[in-house]
Amino acid sequence: MSESALIEELTKRSGSITSGRHLLVIQDTTSFNLNNHYYRIKKDNGIGTIEDNFSLGFFLHASMMIDAFSGSMLGFSDVQLWNRVYDDPLRKHRLANLPIEKKESYKWIKACEQTKANCPDAASLTFIEDRDGDIYEQFARITDTRTNFVIRVCKNRLLSTGNKLYETLDGLSCAGKYELDLVGDKRKKKLNRTAQIEVRFCKVCINKAERNINKSIPRNIEVYAVQATEVGYDGKDKICWRLLTTHRIDSYDQAIDIIELYRKRWHIEQLFRLLKKQGFEMEESELETGWALRKLSILALNASLRIMQLMHATEDENAQPLSEVFTKSEQQCLEQANQQLNGSSTKLMNPYKPLSLIWARWIIARLGGWKGYTSQRTAGPITLKRGLDNFNQMYYGWCLALKYFEDVGTQ
């Protein structure tokens, strides 16, 4: 199957369950550094250079959909793969005068357009992006009655008033303060802490840059700006988030909502970590061609999503239905596996409602080596990945067995 066919199958399947839903679409880019395989992989074989314009690899830009109300992870509305041309010293000079459609940054706009095409019946779309997505053309070309943005500011934009954005936000009175619990990162020796956040917001009018050659878009656009600043802390990881959004903000509570929407970006960071570190270790793959690695990344993307869906499974009655994660035949196989995995004592029985997502998580975790005791901590991503790998093998054999007995029965 071709790369484009894999992407189409992945996005179309996800788009089929978005009708009537209010969607958060989290976009971001990651790169796969294959420099350790420099002498084994051909440079023109689906790969080239990445951020430093030297290391060998390729890029992946994913748009991950989440239900705005339930928090369920639904899938991907767009996936893009590409690489830069190897040994191109004039790249920056050539890009400076090109229309945005010819630039790498067009990935953000293309993803928005593809998402709208793949989710035509969604009630609303809110695109959540980090600083690389701070592109004027997005606000000018994509926003409509059902489409909005929450984007972290990349640069100190000039406003129509003649003032700069940062200074304008800093000069506002504090609208209110609240506490934000932050999870530490042992790898970076960061501890958990409770941050004290000051919130400021206002309506602003941003200008099109003078060097922007696109004459078909307006010279300025009205949006809302929100600033979340941590006080009483001076570490390098001190929070200072400046966000632009097309959502209307008339109150402090609405500003808080925008900040909380931006915080959901963490999900796509976790997704990329699963691809590269915690489970699939894509950068360590021994596949011999870049095209094969790119296809593998799409398959791993789908598997990583499944792991995250299982990790966030709850007993809530409004939780994500199992049918959005496993097919009907996979559910039948899970029922068979559950009968085999249930122990002789109550403590080793699956305690969850049958055919719920958390019920499936118990089964997959058991297949991954988790013992099932309540005294154990919840199964993590590595255990769930191992369990899914084992389940996929089991399901393949189960399907073969069904086909065999069907054939025997017809003889």
C-alpha positions as CSV (number, residue, x, y, z in Angstrom):
1,M,0.0,0.0,0.0
2,S,1.3,3.5,-0.9
3,E,2.1,6.2,1.7
4,S,-0.8,8.3,0.5
5,A,-3.2,5.4,0.7
6,L,-2.2,4.7,4.3
7,I,-2.7,8.3,5.2
8,E,-6.1,8.4,3.4
9,E,-7.3,5.3,5.2
10,L,-6.2,6.6,8.6
11,T,-7.8,10.1,8.2
12,K,-11.0,8.9,6.5
13,R,-11.6,6.4,9.3
14,S,-11.1,9.1,11.9
15,G,-13.3,11.6,10.1
16,S,-16.2,9.2,9.9
17,I,-16.9,9.6,13.7
18,T,-16.8,13.4,13.9
19,S,-20.3,14.3,12.7
20,G,-22.0,16.8,15.0
21,R,-19.0,17.0,17.3
22,H,-17.0,20.0,18.5
23,L,-13.4,19.2,17.7
24,L,-10.1,20.3,19.1
25,V,-7.5,19.8,16.4
26,I,-4.0,19.8,17.8
27,Q,-1.3,20.3,15.1
28,D,2.5,19.9,15.5
29,T,5.6,18.7,13.7
30,T,8.2,16.2,14.7
31,S,11.3,15.0,12.9
32,F,13.0,11.6,12.9
33,N,16.8,11.8,13.1
34,L,18.3,8.9,11.2
35,N,21.9,10.1,11.3
36,N,23.0,6.9,13.1
37,H,22.1,5.1,9.9
38,Y,23.9,7.7,7.7
39,Y,26.0,5.1,5.8
40,R,23.2,2.5,5.4
41,I,20.4,4.6,4.0
42,K,20.5,6.4,0.6
43,K,20.0,10.1,0.9
44,D,17.5,10.3,-2.0
45,N,15.4,7.4,-0.7
46,G,12.5,9.2,0.9
47,I,14.7,11.1,3.3
48,G,16.9,14.1,3.4
49,T,17.9,16.6,6.0
50,I,15.9,17.9,9.1
51,E,16.0,21.0,11.2
52,D,19.8,21.6,11.2
53,N,19.9,21.0,7.4
54,F,22.6,18.4,8.0
55,S,21.3,15.4,10.0
56,L,19.6,12.7,7.9
57,G,15.9,12.1,8.4
58,F,12.3,13.2,7.6
59,F,9.5,15.3,9.0
60,L,6.0,14.3,10.2
61,H,3.2,16.8,10.7
62,A,0.1,15.4,12.4
63,S,-3.3,16.9,13.2
64,M,-4.8,15.0,16.2
65,M,-8.5,15.3,16.9
66,I,-10.0,15.4,20.4
67,D,-13.7,15.7,21.3
68,A,-14.0,19.2,23.0
69,F,-16.5,18.0,25.6
70,S,-15.7,14.4,26.4
71,G,-11.9,14.7,25.9
72,S,-12.0,11.5,23.8
73,M,-9.1,11.1,21.3
74,L,-10.7,10.4,17.9
75,G,-7.8,10.1,15.5
76,F,-6.1,12.2,12.8
77,S,-7.6,14.6,10.4
78,D,-4.4,15.1,8.4
79,V,-0.9,13.6,8.3
80,Q,2.0,15.0,6.2
81,L,5.4,13.6,5.6
82,W,8.3,15.2,3.8
83,N,12.1,15.8,3.8
84,R,14.3,18.7,2.8
85,V,16.7,18.5,-0.2
86,Y,20.1,17.4,1.0
87,D,23.0,19.9,0.6
88,D,21.0,23.0,-0.3
89,P,23.0,26.0,1.1
90,L,20.8,28.6,-0.6
91,R,17.6,27.3,0.9
92,K,16.8,30.3,3.2
93,H,17.6,32.8,0.4
94,R,15.3,31.0,-2.0
95,L,12.4,30.7,0.4
96,A,12.4,34.4,1.4
97,N,10.5,35.6,-1.7
98,L,8.3,32.6,-2.3
99,P,4.5,32.5,-1.8
100,I,3.5,30.6,1.3
101,E,2.2,27.7,-0.8
102,K,5.8,27.0,-1.7
103,K,7.1,27.2,1.9
104,E,7.4,24.5,4.5
105,S,5.2,26.6,6.8
106,Y,2.2,26.0,4.4
107,K,1.8,22.6,6.3
108,W,-0.3,24.5,8.9
109,I,-2.7,25.9,6.4
110,K,-2.8,22.7,4.3
111,A,-3.6,20.7,7.5
112,C,-6.5,23.1,8.3
113,E,-7.9,22.8,4.8
114,Q,-7.6,19.0,4.8
115,T,-9.2,18.8,8.2
116,K,-12.2,20.8,7.0
117,A,-12.5,18.5,4.0
118,N,-12.2,15.3,6.1
119,C,-14.7,16.5,8.8
120,P,-17.4,18.3,6.8
121,D,-20.1,17.5,9.3
122,A,-18.3,18.5,12.5
123,A,-20.1,21.1,14.5
124,S,-17.0,23.2,15.0
125,L,-13.2,23.0,14.7
126,T,-10.6,24.7,17.0
127,F,-7.1,24.4,15.8
128,I,-4.5,24.5,18.7
129,E,-0.9,25.2,17.6
130,D,2.4,26.2,19.1
131,R,4.6,29.1,18.0
132,D,5.5,27.7,14.6
133,G,1.8,28.0,13.7
134,D,1.8,31.8,14.3
135,I,1.2,32.6,10.6
136,Y,-0.9,35.6,9.5
137,E,-2.3,33.7,6.5
138,Q,-4.0,31.2,8.8
139,F,-6.1,33.8,10.4
140,A,-6.9,35.4,7.0
141,R,-7.6,32.2,5.0
142,I,-9.0,29.6,7.3
143,T,-11.3,31.2,9.9
144,D,-15.0,30.9,9.3
145,T,-18.2,30.5,11.3
146,R,-17.3,27.0,12.5
147,T,-13.5,27.3,12.6
148,N,-11.3,29.0,15.2
149,F,-7.7,29.1,16.4
150,V,-5.7,29.1,19.6
151,I,-2.1,29.8,18.7
152,R,0.9,30.6,20.8
153,V,2.5,33.9,19.7
154,C,5.9,33.5,18.1
155,K,6.9,37.1,17.6
156,N,6.1,40.5,19.0
157,R,3.6,41.6,16.4
158,L,3.0,45.2,15.4
159,L,-0.6,46.2,16.1
160,S,-2.8,48.6,14.1
161,T,-2.5,51.0,17.0
162,G,1.3,51.3,16.3
163,N,2.1,49.5,19.6
164,K,3.7,46.1,20.0
165,L,1.7,43.1,21.2
166,Y,3.9,42.2,24.2
167,E,4.0,45.7,25.6
168,T,0.3,46.0,25.1
169,L,-0.4,42.8,27.1
170,D,2.2,43.7,29.8
171,G,0.5,47.1,30.3
172,L,-3.0,45.6,31.0
173,S,-4.3,45.3,34.5
174,C,-4.4,41.7,35.8
175,A,-7.8,40.2,35.2
176,G,-7.3,37.6,37.9
177,K,-5.1,34.9,39.3
178,Y,-5.3,31.2,39.6
179,E,-3.2,28.1,40.5
180,L,-1.9,25.7,37.9
181,D,-0.5,22.3,38.9
182,L,2.5,21.4,36.8
183,V,3.9,17.9,36.4
184,G,7.7,17.7,36.6
185,D,10.0,15.9,34.2
186,K,12.5,13.5,35.9
187,R,14.6,13.4,32.7
188,K,15.2,17.2,32.9
189,K,15.3,17.2,36.8
190,K,12.2,19.3,37.0
191,L,9.9,18.8,40.1
192,N,6.2,19.0,40.3
193,R,5.0,22.5,41.4
194,T,1.9,24.7,41.7
195,A,2.3,27.8,39.6
196,Q,0.6,31.1,40.5
197,I,-0.7,32.5,37.2
198,E,-1.7,36.1,36.4
199,V,-4.1,36.4,33.4
200,R,-4.5,39.4,31.1
201,F,-6.5,39.6,27.9
202,C,-7.8,42.1,25.3
203,K,-9.0,42.5,21.7
204,V,-6.2,43.4,19.3
205,C,-5.9,44.1,15.6
206,I,-2.8,42.5,14.0
207,N,-1.2,43.7,10.8
208,K,0.0,41.9,7.8
209,A,3.8,42.0,7.5
210,E,5.1,44.5,4.9
211,R,7.1,41.8,3.2
212,N,4.0,39.6,2.7
213,I,3.5,39.4,-1.0
214,N,0.0,38.0,-0.9
215,K,-2.3,40.8,-2.0
216,S,-5.5,38.8,-1.7
217,I,-5.6,38.8,2.1
218,P,-6.7,41.7,4.3
219,R,-4.1,44.2,5.7
220,N,-5.2,43.6,9.3
221,I,-7.4,41.2,11.3
222,E,-9.1,41.5,14.7
223,V,-8.4,38.7,17.2
224,Y,-8.2,38.3,20.9
225,A,-4.9,38.0,22.9
226,V,-4.4,36.2,26.2
227,Q,-1.4,36.3,28.4
228,A,-0.7,33.8,31.2
229,T,2.3,34.8,33.3
230,E,3.7,32.9,36.3
231,V,4.6,35.0,39.3
232,G,6.8,34.2,42.3
233,Y,9.1,31.9,40.4
234,D,12.2,32.7,38.4
235,G,13.3,29.3,37.0
236,K,14.1,28.8,33.3
237,D,10.8,27.0,32.8
238,K,8.8,30.0,34.1
239,I,5.4,30.2,32.3
240,C,4.8,33.1,30.0
241,W,2.2,32.1,27.4
242,R,0.9,34.7,25.0
243,L,-1.9,33.3,22.9
244,L,-3.9,34.6,19.9
245,T,-7.4,33.3,19.4
246,T,-10.4,33.9,17.1
247,H,-12.7,32.8,20.0
248,R,-14.4,35.8,21.5
249,I,-13.2,36.7,25.0
250,D,-15.4,38.9,27.2
251,S,-14.5,37.7,30.6
252,Y,-11.8,36.3,32.9
253,D,-13.4,32.8,32.8
254,Q,-13.4,32.8,29.0
255,A,-9.7,33.7,29.1
256,I,-9.0,30.8,31.4
257,D,-10.8,28.5,29.0
258,I,-8.5,29.5,26.2
259,I,-5.4,28.8,28.4
260,E,-6.8,25.4,29.2
261,L,-7.4,24.7,25.5
262,Y,-3.7,25.5,24.8
263,R,-2.6,23.2,27.6
264,K,-4.1,20.3,25.7
265,R,-1.2,20.5,23.3
266,W,0.5,18.1,25.8
267,H,-1.4,15.2,24.2
268,I,0.5,15.5,20.9
269,E,3.8,15.8,22.6
270,Q,3.0,12.6,24.4
271,L,2.1,11.0,21.1
272,F,5.4,12.0,19.5
273,R,7.3,10.6,22.6
274,L,5.6,7.3,22.1
275,L,6.7,7.2,18.5
276,K,10.3,8.1,19.2
277,K,11.1,7.0,22.7
278,Q,8.7,5.3,25.0
279,G,7.5,2.5,22.7
280,F,8.2,2.4,19.0
281,E,11.7,3.9,18.9
282,M,11.3,4.8,15.2
283,E,14.8,6.4,15.1
284,E,16.4,3.0,15.9
285,S,14.6,1.1,13.2
286,E,16.8,-1.2,11.0
287,L,14.6,-0.9,7.9
288,E,16.8,-0.2,4.9
289,T,14.8,2.4,3.0
290,G,13.5,5.8,3.9
291,W,10.2,5.1,2.1
292,A,9.7,2.0,4.3
293,L,10.4,4.0,7.4
294,R,7.9,6.7,6.4
295,K,5.2,4.1,6.0
296,L,6.1,2.5,9.3
297,S,5.7,5.9,11.0
298,I,2.1,6.1,9.8
299,L,1.3,2.6,11.1
300,A,3.1,3.5,14.4
301,L,1.1,6.7,14.6
302,N,-2.2,4.8,14.5
303,A,-0.9,2.3,17.1
304,S,0.4,5.2,19.4
305,L,-3.1,6.8,19.2
306,R,-4.6,3.5,20.4
307,I,-2.2,3.3,23.3
308,M,-3.2,6.9,24.3
309,Q,-6.9,6.1,24.0
310,L,-6.4,3.1,26.4
311,M,-4.3,5.2,28.8
312,H,-7.1,7.8,29.1
313,A,-9.9,5.2,29.4
314,T,-12.2,5.8,32.4
315,E,-15.3,4.3,34.1
316,D,-17.3,7.4,33.2
317,E,-20.6,6.5,31.4
318,N,-19.9,9.2,28.9
319,A,-16.4,7.8,28.2
320,Q,-15.2,7.0,24.7
321,P,-17.1,4.0,23.3
322,L,-15.1,0.9,22.5
323,S,-16.3,1.0,18.9
324,E,-14.1,4.1,18.3
325,V,-11.0,2.2,19.2
326,F,-11.6,-1.5,18.2
327,T,-13.5,-3.0,15.3
328,K,-16.5,-5.3,15.9
329,S,-14.4,-8.4,15.1
330,E,-11.6,-7.2,17.4
331,Q,-14.1,-6.7,20.2
332,Q,-15.2,-10.4,19.7
333,C,-11.6,-11.4,20.0
334,L,-11.2,-9.3,23.1
335,E,-14.1,-11.2,24.7
336,Q,-12.4,-14.5,24.0
337,A,-9.1,-13.2,25.5
338,N,-10.9,-11.9,28.6
339,Q,-12.3,-15.4,29.3
340,Q,-8.8,-16.8,29.2
341,L,-7.2,-14.0,31.3
342,N,-9.7,-13.9,34.1
343,G,-8.3,-15.6,37.1
344,S,-9.9,-18.0,39.6
345,S,-10.3,-15.4,42.3
346,T,-12.3,-12.2,42.3
347,K,-9.1,-10.1,42.6
348,L,-7.9,-11.4,39.3
349,M,-11.2,-10.9,37.4
350,N,-11.8,-8.1,35.0
351,P,-13.7,-5.6,37.2
352,Y,-15.0,-3.3,34.5
353,K,-18.2,-3.1,32.5
354,P,-17.9,-5.5,29.5
355,L,-17.2,-4.0,26.1
356,S,-16.1,-0.6,27.7
357,L,-12.8,0.9,26.8
358,I,-11.4,0.6,30.3
359,W,-12.5,-3.1,30.2
360,A,-10.4,-3.5,27.0
361,R,-7.5,-1.7,28.7
362,W,-7.4,-4.3,31.5
363,I,-7.2,-7.1,28.8
364,I,-4.5,-5.4,26.8
365,A,-2.5,-4.6,30.0
366,R,-2.7,-8.3,31.0
367,L,-1.5,-9.3,27.6
368,G,1.4,-6.9,28.1
369,G,2.6,-8.6,31.3
370,W,0.6,-6.6,33.9
371,K,-0.5,-9.0,36.7
372,G,-3.9,-7.5,37.3
373,Y,-3.6,-6.9,41.0
374,T,-5.2,-3.7,42.4
375,S,-2.0,-3.2,44.4
376,Q,-0.1,-2.7,41.2
377,R,0.1,0.8,39.6
378,T,-1.8,1.3,36.4
379,A,-0.2,-0.1,33.3
380,G,2.0,2.4,31.5
381,P,2.6,3.0,27.8
382,I,5.3,0.4,27.4
383,T,3.1,-2.3,28.9
384,L,0.1,-1.3,26.8
385,K,2.3,-1.3,23.6
386,R,3.6,-4.8,24.4
387,G,0.0,-5.9,25.1
388,L,-1.3,-4.4,21.8
389,D,1.5,-6.2,19.9
390,N,0.5,-9.5,21.5
391,F,-3.1,-8.8,20.8
392,N,-2.5,-8.0,17.2
393,Q,-0.8,-11.4,16.8
394,M,-3.6,-13.1,18.6
395,Y,-6.2,-11.4,16.5
396,Y,-4.5,-12.4,13.3
397,G,-4.5,-16.1,14.4
398,W,-8.1,-15.8,15.6
399,C,-9.1,-14.5,12.1
400,L,-7.3,-17.4,10.4
401,A,-9.0,-19.9,12.7
402,L,-12.5,-18.4,11.9
403,K,-11.8,-18.5,8.2
404,Y,-10.7,-22.1,8.5
405,F,-13.8,-23.3,10.3
406,E,-16.0,-21.3,7.9
407,D,-14.3,-23.1,5.0
408,V,-14.7,-26.5,6.7
409,G,-18.4,-25.8,7.4
410,T,-19.1,-25.1,3.7
411,Q,-17.5,-28.3,2.5
